[in-house]
Amino acid sequence: MPELPEVETVRRGLAPALVGATIARVEVRRHDLRLPFPQRFAARLQGRRVLDLRRRAKYLIADLDDAHSLIMHLGMSGSFRIDDETPGHFHRASGKSAAHDHVVFHLDHGKRVVYNDPRRFGCMLLVATNEIVADKRFCSLGVEPLSDALDAAFVAGVFRGRAAPVKALLLDQRLIAGLGNIYVCEALHRAHISPLRAAGSLVTGSGRPSAALARLPQAIKDVLQDALKAGGSSLRDHRQIDGSLGYFQHSFRVYDREGAACPTPGCKGTIARVVQSGRSTFHCPRCQK
């Protein structure tokens, strides 16, 4: 599933075309994705101007001029592309099969935004903008990992007294929103923390972060920023708006590198794979303690 860097990459690619544009017409080519489309979905969007396009966790939120917002989730295989259909400038960006183009937003400036989703695990919803924070999808989400709220003191407060493994808590969207398996593995390796370690063991008796825990928030931010610069990671379905692949997967230190030498300078360890809660975890048992 796309994680924060992939969703943010999509947001940044869509924003120049969507923000300030008016939706002239919407084609809905099937009755549902993972969830049914809202009633009168196309009609309610027609004529609406997009005021802003933002991200919360792994959701895209397009704020509209009628005090409602279009909530979009990519699911497992969803992607967007922008087609330019202005006279004399037709261009269709490369991407996935057009047979899976399920929603098309025709914009007033001659471009269209196409949502493609082979496995149809994505969703689109309409919610009153002022009700988003109370919506069941958002009310329990934790802090944004790229925000100032994620610091060592916050993580120490979350981890204190917890016997659960570090990785399990980092993946809990109620604590930190938007992190997924790939970037948690990568951040823990950068911070030299074992994903198997009990979270509470990283907090002192007085509730202060240990030296190892103090490294973790910045490691999370660094790996996310590096992934954003690379356009995200394309392992199966992720595509940027122009149809090109992200390339952060070529910079993985541990994820999907079982048996490879640990890239930490001076470490002679080998990347291992274990299964936690049904997911593969990659780490270096030698330098991650």
TIBA-345037 format. One record per residue (C-alpha): residue in one letter; x, y, z; residue number from 1. Coordinates in Angstrom, 2 decimals, padded with zeros to 5 digits. Example, Ala and Ser with C-alpha at 12.3 -4.5 7.8 and 13.67 -1.06 7.14 Angstrom:
residues 2
<site rest="A" x="012.30" y="-004.50" z="007.80" nr="1"/>
<site rest="S" x="013.67" y="-001.06" z="007.14" nr="2"/>
***
This chain:
residues 289
<site rest="M" x="000.00" y="000.00" z="000.00" nr="1"/>
<site rest="P" x="001.31" y="003.51" z="-000.76" nr="2"/>
<site rest="E" x="002.80" y="005.13" z="002.32" nr="3"/>
<site rest="L" x="003.19" y="008.81" z="003.20" nr="4"/>
<site rest="P" x="005.93" y="009.65" z="000.65" nr="5"/>
<site rest="E" x="003.97" y="008.08" z="-002.22" nr="6"/>
<site rest="V" x="000.74" y="009.89" z="-001.29" nr="7"/>
<site rest="E" x="002.54" y="013.19" z="-000.77" nr="8"/>
<site rest="T" x="004.30" y="012.76" z="-004.12" nr="9"/>
<site rest="V" x="000.90" y="012.34" z="-005.76" nr="10"/>
<site rest="R" x="-000.46" y="015.42" z="-003.95" nr="11"/>
<site rest="R" x="002.43" y="017.57" z="-005.13" nr="12"/>
<site rest="G" x="001.96" y="016.36" z="-008.69" nr="13"/>
<site rest="L" x="-001.80" y="016.98" z="-008.74" nr="14"/>
<site rest="A" x="-001.86" y="020.36" z="-006.99" nr="15"/>
<site rest="P" x="-000.76" y="022.55" z="-009.93" nr="16"/>
<site rest="A" x="-003.59" y="021.17" z="-012.10" nr="17"/>
<site rest="L" x="-006.30" y="020.97" z="-009.45" nr="18"/>
<site rest="V" x="-005.93" y="023.92" z="-007.09" nr="19"/>
<site rest="G" x="-007.85" y="026.89" z="-008.43" nr="20"/>
<site rest="A" x="-009.46" y="024.84" z="-011.20" nr="21"/>
<site rest="T" x="-013.18" y="024.30" z="-011.64" nr="22"/>
<site rest="I" x="-014.45" y="020.77" z="-012.21" nr="23"/>
<site rest="A" x="-016.39" y="021.06" z="-015.46" nr="24"/>
<site rest="R" x="-017.56" y="017.45" z="-015.59" nr="25"/>
<site rest="V" x="-016.93" y="014.10" z="-013.89" nr="26"/>
<site rest="E" x="-017.10" y="010.67" z="-015.51" nr="27"/>
<site rest="V" x="-017.73" y="007.80" z="-013.10" nr="28"/>
<site rest="R" x="-017.26" y="004.58" z="-015.05" nr="29"/>
<site rest="R" x="-018.38" y="002.09" z="-012.42" nr="30"/>
<site rest="H" x="-020.67" y="002.21" z="-009.39" nr="31"/>
<site rest="D" x="-018.03" y="001.62" z="-006.74" nr="32"/>
<site rest="L" x="-014.40" y="001.15" z="-005.77" nr="33"/>
<site rest="R" x="-013.74" y="-000.35" z="-002.35" nr="34"/>
<site rest="L" x="-016.82" y="001.59" z="-001.24" nr="35"/>
<site rest="P" x="-019.79" y="002.81" z="-003.30" nr="36"/>
<site rest="F" x="-019.46" y="006.35" z="-004.60" nr="37"/>
<site rest="P" x="-021.57" y="008.90" z="-002.72" nr="38"/>
<site rest="Q" x="-025.04" y="009.52" z="-004.14" nr="39"/>
<site rest="R" x="-025.02" y="012.02" z="-007.03" nr="40"/>
<site rest="F" x="-021.22" y="012.03" z="-006.82" nr="41"/>
<site rest="A" x="-020.60" y="013.41" z="-010.33" nr="42"/>
<site rest="A" x="-023.42" y="015.97" z="-010.13" nr="43"/>
<site rest="R" x="-022.25" y="017.28" z="-006.74" nr="44"/>
<site rest="L" x="-018.72" y="017.84" z="-008.06" nr="45"/>
<site rest="Q" x="-019.72" y="019.50" z="-011.32" nr="46"/>
<site rest="G" x="-019.04" y="023.24" z="-011.22" nr="47"/>
<site rest="R" x="-017.11" y="023.11" z="-007.96" nr="48"/>
<site rest="R" x="-013.81" y="024.99" z="-007.67" nr="49"/>
<site rest="V" x="-010.91" y="023.32" z="-005.87" nr="50"/>
<site rest="L" x="-009.62" y="025.63" z="-003.15" nr="51"/>
<site rest="D" x="-006.82" y="023.46" z="-001.80" nr="52"/>
<site rest="L" x="-005.33" y="019.97" z="-002.02" nr="53"/>
<site rest="R" x="-003.85" y="018.61" z="001.18" nr="54"/>
<site rest="R" x="-002.83" y="015.33" z="002.75" nr="55"/>
<site rest="R" x="-003.67" y="013.78" z="006.11" nr="56"/>
<site rest="A" x="-001.90" y="010.49" z="006.79" nr="57"/>
<site rest="K" x="-002.48" y="008.45" z="003.60" nr="58"/>
<site rest="Y" x="-005.56" y="010.42" z="002.47" nr="59"/>
<site rest="L" x="-005.75" y="013.18" z="-000.14" nr="60"/>
<site rest="I" x="-008.24" y="015.95" z="000.67" nr="61"/>
<site rest="A" x="-009.49" y="018.37" z="-002.01" nr="62"/>
<site rest="D" x="-011.31" y="021.28" z="-000.35" nr="63"/>
<site rest="L" x="-014.13" y="022.62" z="-002.54" nr="64"/>
<site rest="D" x="-015.90" y="025.98" z="-002.74" nr="65"/>
<site rest="D" x="-019.19" y="024.59" z="-001.37" nr="66"/>
<site rest="A" x="-017.74" y="023.86" z="002.09" nr="67"/>
<site rest="H" x="-017.31" y="020.17" z="001.27" nr="68"/>
<site rest="S" x="-014.15" y="018.16" z="000.64" nr="69"/>
<site rest="L" x="-013.40" y="015.29" z="-001.70" nr="70"/>
<site rest="I" x="-011.60" y="012.59" z="000.31" nr="71"/>
<site rest="M" x="-009.47" y="010.20" z="-001.77" nr="72"/>
<site rest="H" x="-007.51" y="007.10" z="-000.80" nr="73"/>
<site rest="L" x="-005.31" y="005.20" z="-003.27" nr="74"/>
<site rest="G" x="-005.83" y="001.79" z="-001.69" nr="75"/>
<site rest="M" x="-003.36" y="-000.81" z="-002.94" nr="76"/>
<site rest="S" x="-003.09" y="000.05" z="-006.62" nr="77"/>
<site rest="G" x="-004.66" y="003.46" z="-007.22" nr="78"/>
<site rest="S" x="-002.89" y="006.18" z="-009.18" nr="79"/>
<site rest="F" x="-003.68" y="009.49" z="-010.85" nr="80"/>
<site rest="R" x="-002.46" y="010.94" z="-014.10" nr="81"/>
<site rest="I" x="-003.04" y="014.27" z="-015.84" nr="82"/>
<site rest="D" x="-004.03" y="014.33" z="-019.51" nr="83"/>
<site rest="D" x="-003.73" y="017.58" z="-021.47" nr="84"/>
<site rest="E" x="-006.55" y="017.81" z="-024.00" nr="85"/>
<site rest="T" x="-006.32" y="021.47" z="-024.95" nr="86"/>
<site rest="P" x="-006.53" y="021.95" z="-028.75" nr="87"/>
<site rest="G" x="-003.20" y="021.27" z="-030.38" nr="88"/>
<site rest="H" x="-001.60" y="020.10" z="-027.16" nr="89"/>
<site rest="F" x="-003.01" y="016.63" z="-026.64" nr="90"/>
<site rest="H" x="-000.77" y="014.57" z="-024.43" nr="91"/>
<site rest="R" x="-001.55" y="011.48" z="-022.43" nr="92"/>
<site rest="A" x="000.99" y="010.62" z="-019.78" nr="93"/>
<site rest="S" x="002.20" y="007.05" z="-019.67" nr="94"/>
<site rest="G" x="000.65" y="004.87" z="-016.99" nr="95"/>
<site rest="K" x="-001.50" y="001.85" z="-016.43" nr="96"/>
<site rest="S" x="-004.08" y="000.27" z="-018.70" nr="97"/>
<site rest="A" x="-006.95" y="002.60" z="-019.58" nr="98"/>
<site rest="A" x="-009.31" y="-000.30" z="-018.89" nr="99"/>
<site rest="H" x="-008.90" y="000.58" z="-015.21" nr="100"/>
<site rest="D" x="-009.59" y="004.31" z="-015.59" nr="101"/>
<site rest="H" x="-012.58" y="004.49" z="-013.24" nr="102"/>
<site rest="V" x="-013.00" y="008.24" z="-012.58" nr="103"/>
<site rest="V" x="-012.19" y="011.17" z="-014.86" nr="104"/>
<site rest="F" x="-012.28" y="014.79" z="-013.68" nr="105"/>
<site rest="H" x="-012.58" y="017.21" z="-016.62" nr="106"/>
<site rest="L" x="-011.22" y="020.62" z="-015.58" nr="107"/>
<site rest="D" x="-012.09" y="024.05" z="-016.95" nr="108"/>
<site rest="H" x="-008.55" y="024.74" z="-018.21" nr="109"/>
<site rest="G" x="-008.59" y="021.82" z="-020.65" nr="110"/>
<site rest="K" x="-006.83" y="019.18" z="-018.63" nr="111"/>
<site rest="R" x="-008.33" y="016.12" z="-017.03" nr="112"/>
<site rest="V" x="-007.32" y="014.16" z="-013.97" nr="113"/>
<site rest="V" x="-007.78" y="010.40" z="-014.35" nr="114"/>
<site rest="Y" x="-007.98" y="007.93" z="-011.48" nr="115"/>
<site rest="N" x="-006.81" y="004.42" z="-012.38" nr="116"/>
<site rest="D" x="-007.16" y="001.49" z="-009.98" nr="117"/>
<site rest="P" x="-006.75" y="-002.11" z="-011.21" nr="118"/>
<site rest="R" x="-007.60" y="-003.73" z="-007.87" nr="119"/>
<site rest="R" x="-010.23" y="-001.14" z="-006.87" nr="120"/>
<site rest="F" x="-009.18" y="-000.89" z="-003.21" nr="121"/>
<site rest="G" x="-009.21" y="002.91" z="-003.30" nr="122"/>
<site rest="C" x="-012.16" y="005.10" z="-002.36" nr="123"/>
<site rest="M" x="-013.63" y="008.56" z="-002.92" nr="124"/>
<site rest="L" x="-015.98" y="010.27" z="-000.47" nr="125"/>
<site rest="L" x="-017.57" y="013.68" z="000.03" nr="126"/>
<site rest="V" x="-017.52" y="015.12" z="003.55" nr="127"/>
<site rest="A" x="-018.38" y="018.56" z="004.92" nr="128"/>
<site rest="T" x="-015.01" y="020.28" z="005.38" nr="129"/>
<site rest="N" x="-015.71" y="021.36" z="008.94" nr="130"/>
<site rest="E" x="-016.63" y="017.79" z="009.89" nr="131"/>
<site rest="I" x="-013.43" y="016.12" z="008.69" nr="132"/>
<site rest="V" x="-011.67" y="016.26" z="012.06" nr="133"/>
<site rest="A" x="-014.60" y="014.43" z="013.64" nr="134"/>
<site rest="D" x="-014.99" y="011.91" z="010.81" nr="135"/>
<site rest="K" x="-014.33" y="008.30" z="011.83" nr="136"/>
<site rest="R" x="-011.46" y="008.07" z="009.35" nr="137"/>
<site rest="F" x="-009.62" y="011.04" z="010.84" nr="138"/>
<site rest="C" x="-010.63" y="011.54" z="014.46" nr="139"/>
<site rest="S" x="-008.30" y="008.86" z="015.81" nr="140"/>
<site rest="L" x="-005.27" y="009.57" z="013.62" nr="141"/>
<site rest="G" x="-002.00" y="010.38" z="015.36" nr="142"/>
<site rest="V" x="000.55" y="013.10" z="014.68" nr="143"/>
<site rest="E" x="002.01" y="013.73" z="011.25" nr="144"/>
<site rest="P" x="005.57" y="012.36" z="011.21" nr="145"/>
<site rest="L" x="006.97" y="015.35" z="009.30" nr="146"/>
<site rest="S" x="005.49" y="017.84" z="011.76" nr="147"/>
<site rest="D" x="007.18" y="019.44" z="014.76" nr="148"/>
<site rest="A" x="004.83" y="017.40" z="016.97" nr="149"/>
<site rest="L" x="006.97" y="014.32" z="016.35" nr="150"/>
<site rest="D" x="009.92" y="014.78" z="018.66" nr="151"/>
<site rest="A" x="011.76" y="012.67" z="021.23" nr="152"/>
<site rest="A" x="009.53" y="013.80" z="024.10" nr="153"/>
<site rest="F" x="006.38" y="012.79" z="022.23" nr="154"/>
<site rest="V" x="007.76" y="009.38" z="021.31" nr="155"/>
<site rest="A" x="008.95" y="008.79" z="024.87" nr="156"/>
<site rest="G" x="005.45" y="009.53" z="026.11" nr="157"/>
<site rest="V" x="003.97" y="007.07" z="023.63" nr="158"/>
<site rest="F" x="006.54" y="004.34" z="024.37" nr="159"/>
<site rest="R" x="006.72" y="004.65" z="028.16" nr="160"/>
<site rest="G" x="005.64" y="001.49" z="029.93" nr="161"/>
<site rest="R" x="004.81" y="-000.33" z="026.69" nr="162"/>
<site rest="A" x="005.95" y="-003.92" z="026.21" nr="163"/>
<site rest="A" x="004.93" y="-004.00" z="022.54" nr="164"/>
<site rest="P" x="007.75" y="-004.05" z="019.96" nr="165"/>
<site rest="V" x="008.95" y="-000.68" z="018.71" nr="166"/>
<site rest="K" x="007.89" y="-001.44" z="015.17" nr="167"/>
<site rest="A" x="004.32" y="-002.28" z="016.16" nr="168"/>
<site rest="L" x="003.86" y="001.10" z="017.86" nr="169"/>
<site rest="L" x="005.38" y="003.02" z="014.95" nr="170"/>
<site rest="L" x="002.88" y="001.35" z="012.61" nr="171"/>
<site rest="D" x="-000.07" y="002.25" z="014.85" nr="172"/>
<site rest="Q" x="-001.87" y="005.01" z="012.91" nr="173"/>
<site rest="R" x="-003.49" y="006.21" z="016.14" nr="174"/>
<site rest="L" x="-000.06" y="007.27" z="017.36" nr="175"/>
<site rest="I" x="001.79" y="008.38" z="014.23" nr="176"/>
<site rest="A" x="-000.19" y="008.76" z="011.01" nr="177"/>
<site rest="G" x="001.15" y="007.77" z="007.61" nr="178"/>
<site rest="L" x="004.06" y="005.47" z="008.43" nr="179"/>
<site rest="G" x="004.08" y="002.03" z="006.85" nr="180"/>
<site rest="N" x="006.24" y="-001.07" z="006.82" nr="181"/>
<site rest="I" x="008.91" y="000.14" z="004.41" nr="182"/>
<site rest="Y" x="009.77" y="003.43" z="006.07" nr="183"/>
<site rest="V" x="009.55" y="002.10" z="009.62" nr="184"/>
<site rest="C" x="012.14" y="-000.59" z="008.75" nr="185"/>
<site rest="E" x="014.36" y="002.01" z="007.13" nr="186"/>
<site rest="A" x="014.05" y="004.56" z="009.95" nr="187"/>
<site rest="L" x="014.80" y="002.00" z="012.65" nr="188"/>
<site rest="H" x="017.95" y="000.97" z="010.84" nr="189"/>
<site rest="R" x="019.09" y="004.60" z="010.60" nr="190"/>
<site rest="A" x="018.45" y="005.04" z="014.33" nr="191"/>
<site rest="H" x="020.18" y="001.68" z="015.11" nr="192"/>
<site rest="I" x="017.13" y="000.43" z="017.05" nr="193"/>
<site rest="S" x="015.94" y="-003.16" z="016.81" nr="194"/>
<site rest="P" x="012.35" y="-003.45" z="015.57" nr="195"/>
<site rest="L" x="011.94" y="-006.33" z="018.05" nr="196"/>
<site rest="R" x="012.88" y="-004.30" z="021.11" nr="197"/>
<site rest="A" x="010.20" y="-003.53" z="023.70" nr="198"/>
<site rest="A" x="009.24" y="000.10" z="023.18" nr="199"/>
<site rest="G" x="009.28" y="000.89" z="026.89" nr="200"/>
<site rest="S" x="012.91" y="-000.17" z="027.19" nr="201"/>
<site rest="L" x="013.87" y="002.95" z="025.21" nr="202"/>
<site rest="V" x="012.50" y="005.25" z="027.91" nr="203"/>
<site rest="T" x="014.28" y="005.98" z="031.19" nr="204"/>
<site rest="G" x="012.64" y="005.48" z="034.57" nr="205"/>
<site rest="S" x="011.98" y="009.22" z="034.75" nr="206"/>
<site rest="G" x="010.20" y="009.14" z="031.40" nr="207"/>
<site rest="R" x="012.98" y="010.71" z="029.35" nr="208"/>
<site rest="P" x="014.05" y="009.32" z="025.96" nr="209"/>
<site rest="S" x="017.19" y="007.20" z="025.89" nr="210"/>
<site rest="A" x="020.03" y="008.20" z="023.57" nr="211"/>
<site rest="A" x="018.78" y="005.67" z="021.01" nr="212"/>
<site rest="L" x="015.21" y="006.93" z="021.18" nr="213"/>
<site rest="A" x="016.41" y="010.52" z="020.80" nr="214"/>
<site rest="R" x="017.74" y="009.56" z="017.36" nr="215"/>
<site rest="L" x="014.47" y="008.08" z="016.14" nr="216"/>
<site rest="P" x="012.29" y="011.12" z="015.30" nr="217"/>
<site rest="Q" x="014.97" y="012.65" z="013.09" nr="218"/>
<site rest="A" x="015.64" y="009.28" z="011.45" nr="219"/>
<site rest="I" x="011.93" y="009.04" z="010.57" nr="220"/>
<site rest="K" x="011.88" y="012.56" z="009.13" nr="221"/>
<site rest="D" x="015.11" y="012.01" z="007.18" nr="222"/>
<site rest="V" x="013.97" y="008.79" z="005.53" nr="223"/>
<site rest="L" x="010.62" y="010.32" z="004.57" nr="224"/>
<site rest="Q" x="012.27" y="013.42" z="003.11" nr="225"/>
<site rest="D" x="014.76" y="011.30" z="001.17" nr="226"/>
<site rest="A" x="011.87" y="009.22" z="-000.20" nr="227"/>
<site rest="L" x="009.98" y="012.36" z="-001.21" nr="228"/>
<site rest="K" x="013.00" y="013.64" z="-003.13" nr="229"/>
<site rest="A" x="013.09" y="010.30" z="-004.97" nr="230"/>
<site rest="G" x="009.38" y="010.38" z="-005.83" nr="231"/>
<site rest="G" x="008.53" y="007.58" z="-003.41" nr="232"/>
<site rest="S" x="009.12" y="003.86" z="-003.77" nr="233"/>
<site rest="S" x="007.74" y="001.85" z="-006.69" nr="234"/>
<site rest="L" x="007.63" y="-001.81" z="-005.71" nr="235"/>
<site rest="R" x="004.47" y="-002.78" z="-007.58" nr="236"/>
<site rest="D" x="001.84" y="-000.13" z="-008.30" nr="237"/>
<site rest="H" x="003.05" y="003.33" z="-007.32" nr="238"/>
<site rest="R" x="003.43" y="005.79" z="-010.18" nr="239"/>
<site rest="Q" x="004.06" y="009.51" z="-010.14" nr="240"/>
<site rest="I" x="001.55" y="011.79" z="-011.88" nr="241"/>
<site rest="D" x="003.48" y="011.66" z="-015.16" nr="242"/>
<site rest="G" x="003.45" y="007.86" z="-015.07" nr="243"/>
<site rest="S" x="007.10" y="007.54" z="-014.07" nr="244"/>
<site rest="L" x="008.32" y="005.33" z="-011.25" nr="245"/>
<site rest="G" x="009.58" y="006.52" z="-007.92" nr="246"/>
<site rest="Y" x="013.14" y="005.35" z="-007.30" nr="247"/>
<site rest="F" x="013.69" y="005.35" z="-003.54" nr="248"/>
<site rest="Q" x="013.59" y="001.54" z="-003.64" nr="249"/>
<site rest="H" x="017.12" y="001.72" z="-005.05" nr="250"/>
<site rest="S" x="018.23" y="003.37" z="-001.79" nr="251"/>
<site rest="F" x="016.76" y="000.87" z="000.66" nr="252"/>
<site rest="R" x="019.23" y="000.01" z="003.40" nr="253"/>
<site rest="V" x="017.36" y="-002.99" z="004.80" nr="254"/>
<site rest="Y" x="013.88" y="-003.38" z="003.31" nr="255"/>
<site rest="D" x="013.69" y="-006.43" z="001.02" nr="256"/>
<site rest="R" x="017.48" y="-006.94" z="001.33" nr="257"/>
<site rest="E" x="017.55" y="-010.19" z="003.29" nr="258"/>
<site rest="G" x="021.01" y="-011.75" z="003.17" nr="259"/>
<site rest="A" x="022.75" y="-008.57" z="002.01" nr="260"/>
<site rest="A" x="025.60" y="-006.96" z="003.90" nr="261"/>
<site rest="C" x="024.56" y="-004.25" z="006.34" nr="262"/>
<site rest="P" x="025.37" y="-000.79" z="004.86" nr="263"/>
<site rest="T" x="026.27" y="000.74" z="008.24" nr="264"/>
<site rest="P" x="029.96" y="001.72" z="008.07" nr="265"/>
<site rest="G" x="032.07" y="-000.71" z="010.07" nr="266"/>
<site rest="C" x="029.22" y="-003.16" z="010.65" nr="267"/>
<site rest="K" x="029.88" y="-006.70" z="009.50" nr="268"/>
<site rest="G" x="026.28" y="-007.79" z="009.99" nr="269"/>
<site rest="T" x="023.86" y="-009.29" z="007.47" nr="270"/>
<site rest="I" x="020.30" y="-008.12" z="006.87" nr="271"/>
<site rest="A" x="017.77" y="-010.54" z="008.36" nr="272"/>
<site rest="R" x="014.06" y="-010.99" z="007.79" nr="273"/>
<site rest="V" x="011.57" y="-011.85" z="010.52" nr="274"/>
<site rest="V" x="007.77" y="-011.78" z="010.55" nr="275"/>
<site rest="Q" x="005.93" y="-009.49" z="012.94" nr="276"/>
<site rest="S" x="002.13" y="-009.42" z="012.98" nr="277"/>
<site rest="G" x="002.08" y="-011.04" z="009.55" nr="278"/>
<site rest="R" x="004.45" y="-008.51" z="007.97" nr="279"/>
<site rest="S" x="008.06" y="-008.90" z="006.93" nr="280"/>
<site rest="T" x="010.52" y="-006.96" z="009.04" nr="281"/>
<site rest="F" x="014.04" y="-006.35" z="007.75" nr="282"/>
<site rest="H" x="016.85" y="-005.34" z="010.10" nr="283"/>
<site rest="C" x="020.49" y="-005.85" z="011.01" nr="284"/>
<site rest="P" x="020.71" y="-007.92" z="014.23" nr="285"/>
<site rest="R" x="024.30" y="-006.74" z="014.73" nr="286"/>
<site rest="C" x="023.99" y="-002.94" z="014.74" nr="287"/>
<site rest="Q" x="020.30" y="-002.55" z="015.64" nr="288"/>
<site rest="K" x="019.97" y="-003.09" z="019.39" nr="289"/>
***
